[in-house]
Each structure stands twice: as C-alpha cells, then as structure tokens.
Amino acid sequence: MNPDELSLLVKATAFAARKHKDQRRKDDASSPYINHPVYLADVLVHEGGVTDLHTIAAALLHDTIEDTETTADEIEAHFGVTVRTIVEEVSDDKSLGKRACKQMQIDRAPSLSTQARAVKLADKICNLRDVVVNPPTGWELERRQAYFDWAKEVIDGLRGEHAVLEELFDQVYAQRPGEE
Ligand code: ZN
C-alpha cells in the first residue's frame, strides 16, 4: 500500500469516527456506532479477501450520509468521486420512510456496482451477526426473523460477483432465529 492509500484509509476512519461520535447502536450495551463501520472493513479485508481501497474506504463511510449530517459533496471533496458514488449507492433516503427504504434496497440491489455490492454484503453480514449475538433491544423473535428474510431478499438481488462474501452471508443466514 502506498502512502496516499494509507492516508485515505486513516482519513476515512477518522472522518467516520468524528461523524458518528455521539451515536450508539441499538443493542443492550449501547455500543459505540463506529464499531459497526470498522467491523465492515474488517470483514471485507480479513474474511472476504477484498483488497480494493475504495471499497474499504466506502465501507468505513457507508452510514455517514444516511445517519449523520454528512453530504455526498463532502465525501467527494475528501475521498474522491469513486468513494462518493459507492457510499451514495448504499445509502437509504430516509425521507422516504422506513418501509419504502426497505423496498428500495430490494429494488436497487440488482443495479449496484461491484464495489457497492461488496459493501452491502458486508453490511448485511455484520447486521445479521449482531442480531444473532447482540440483537437490538426489544426485538422479538418475529422481528428478528423478518429482518433476516428482508436481508436475504436484498442479497439475493446482487449475487454473482463476490462468492466468498455471499458464502459468509449464507452462513449467518443459516443462523436465522428460531431455527435449531
Ligand atoms: Zn451499516
């Protein structure tokens, strides 16, 4: 990795940490939000074997537009247009409401770029693992099952480009709550 690439990754980590600094996950421990994007990057590199710099940077930044005040222009100014595009591809437009966002993810999955597919896979892998081991507070069995089924519908729409990540997804999906 050359110094520019290293700089981009550290900058993306620091940027995400700053943007998410006051946010917490919805689990019982109220874990720091930043754990989640860092976990995505870890899964991509160390489990998925992904080496594409822009994919890793986008994973670190993937929730900044959706969940913080960050704009797409800001991402582009700091990280370039490739990272901006990937982050935009995996961002929900929350003004649409929760239901529409969920449907939109299913509808958009088949047209995602290769890089956005990797980020989306890692996001769903991490979220399902969290639901298995450390679920959001108050999620009944039915809600956890519905979340698994929705995630699978999204992922089924983008298969064919990331065999290792798809296999990791299938492994966690096999742990769908309620199935012994
Ligand atoms: Zn996420």
Residues whose N, C-alpha, C, O or C-beta is under 5 A from the ligand:
A	BS01	ZN	D63 D123
